[in-house]
Amino acid sequence: MDIEPTLMRGKDGDAAVSALAAAADKGWRIAYLAVNADRPLAYSKLRATVRKLAGGESGSAPQGPVLARRTFYQGATDAQARQQVLAELKRAARGPVLYLSAEQGMKLWNVAADGAPAAAVPIQDWAALAAALPQ
């Protein structure tokens, strides 16, 4: 899932953390995408935010890698950078890779081999996330 806008701009911070924890309890591994950060300092700040969320007491977000775009300072759009990172995750994963976005309503996307999100499932709210995940 993207740190921005899905996690950082969400009004429901506690609900998001609970939903991610429920997904992790179902066996899903969470990876946080910081592809909107096109400079190392911006990435470092986003990474620190996730570490803070995941390093808290009970009810904290699940720990997981905070993935940056492949290269900084080179004009890839956020969408291109996201697709590159998702393609690398898809190649490395042993099972399905899903991408959660909240830009225009929450959606859970299957990730194609090329990293492109495909076949979206709308998610009503954070509380519905764990139930929407495949077993």
MITIVO-85827 format. One line per field, with one value per residue (C-alpha): residue number from 1; residue in three letters; x, y, z. Coordinates in steps of 0.5 Angstrom, whole numbers, plus 2048, in hexadecimal, padded with zeros to 3 digits. Layout:
<rs>
i (NUM ...) .
aa (Ala ...) .
X (X ...) .
Y (Y ...) .
Z (Z ...) .
</rs>
This chain:
<rs>
i (1 2 3 4 5 6 7 8 9 10 11 12 13 14 15 16 17 18 19 20 21 22 23 24 25 26 27 28 29 30 31 32 33 34 35 36 37 38 39 40 41 42 43 44 45 46 47 48 49 50 51 52 53 54 55 56 57 58 59 60 61 62 63 64 65 66 67 68 69 70 71 72 73 74 75 76 77 78 79 80 81 82 83 84 85 86 87 88 89 90 91 92 93 94 95 96 97 98 99 100 101 102 103 104 105 106 107 108 109 110 111 112 113 114 115 116 117 118 119 120 121 122 123 124 125 126 127 128 129 130 131 132 133 134 135) .
aa (Met Asp Ile Glu Pro Thr Leu Met Arg Gly Lys Asp Gly Asp Ala Ala Val Ser Ala Leu Ala Ala Ala Ala Asp Lys Gly Trp Arg Ile Ala Tyr Leu Ala Val Asn Ala Asp Arg Pro Leu Ala Tyr Ser Lys Leu Arg Ala Thr Val Arg Lys Leu Ala Gly Gly Glu Ser Gly Ser Ala Pro Gln Gly Pro Val Leu Ala Arg Arg Thr Phe Tyr Gln Gly Ala Thr Asp Ala Gln Ala Arg Gln Gln Val Leu Ala Glu Leu Lys Arg Ala Ala Arg Gly Pro Val Leu Tyr Leu Ser Ala Glu Gln Gly Met Lys Leu Trp Asn Val Ala Ala Asp Gly Ala Pro Ala Ala Ala Val Pro Ile Gln Asp Trp Ala Ala Leu Ala Ala Ala Leu Pro Gln) .
X (800 802 804 802 7FC 7F9 7FC 7FF 7F9 7F3 7EF 7EE 7F5 7F3 7EE 7F4 7F9 7F3 7F2 7F9 7FA 7F4 7F7 7FE 7FA 7F7 7FE 7FF 805 805 80A 809 80B 80E 80E 80C 812 817 81C 820 81E 817 818 81B 816 810 814 815 80E 80C 811 80E 807 80A 80E 809 805 7FF 7FB 801 802 805 80C 80E 813 812 814 817 816 81C 820 820 820 81E 818 813 80C 809 805 80B 80F 80A 809 810 810 80A 80D 813 80F 80B 811 814 80D 80B 804 7FF 801 7FB 7FC 7F7 7F6 7F1 7F2 7EB 7E7 7EB 7EC 7F0 7F4 7F7 7FE 7FF 806 808 806 800 7FA 7F4 7EE 7EC 7E7 7E4 7E5 7E0 7E4 7EA 7E6 7E4 7EB 7ED 7E6 7E8 7EF 7EF 7F1) .
Y (800 807 80B 811 812 80C 80C 813 817 812 815 80E 80D 808 804 804 801 7FC 7FA 7F9 7F5 7F0 7EF 7ED 7E8 7E5 7E4 7E9 7ED 7F4 7F9 800 804 80B 80C 813 815 817 819 815 81A 819 812 812 816 811 80B 80E 810 808 806 80A 807 800 801 803 7FF 7FB 7FD 7FF 7FE 7F7 7F8 7F7 7FA 801 801 807 808 805 80B 812 819 815 818 811 813 811 80C 809 808 805 800 7FE 7FD 7F9 7F5 7F3 7F1 7ED 7E9 7E8 7E6 7DF 7E0 7E6 7ED 7F2 7F9 7FE 805 80A 810 80F 80B 805 7FF 7F9 7F7 7F1 7F2 7F0 7ED 7F4 7F7 7FA 7FA 7F6 7F4 7F8 7F6 7FC 7FD 800 802 800 7FB 7F8 7F7 7F0 7ED 7EF 7EB 7E4 7DF) .
Z (800 7FF 805 801 800 803 80A 80B 809 80C 811 814 817 81C 818 812 818 81A 813 811 818 816 80F 812 817 811 80E 809 809 809 805 805 7FE 7FF 7F7 7F8 7FB 7F5 7F9 7FF 804 803 803 809 80D 80A 80C 813 814 812 817 81C 81B 81B 821 826 82B 82A 824 820 819 816 815 80E 809 806 7FF 7FB 7F4 7F0 7EE 7F1 7ED 7E7 7E4 7E5 7E7 7ED 7E9 7E5 7EC 7EF 7EA 7EA 7F1 7F0 7EB 7EF 7F5 7F0 7ED 7F4 7F8 7F8 7F8 7F6 7F7 7F8 7F8 7FD 7FA 7FD 7F8 7F5 7FA 7FE 7F9 7F9 7F3 7F0 7ED 7E6 7E5 7E2 7E8 7E6 7EA 7E7 7E9 7EF 7F5 7F8 800 804 809 80D 812 80B 809 80C 80A 803 803 800 804) .
</rs>
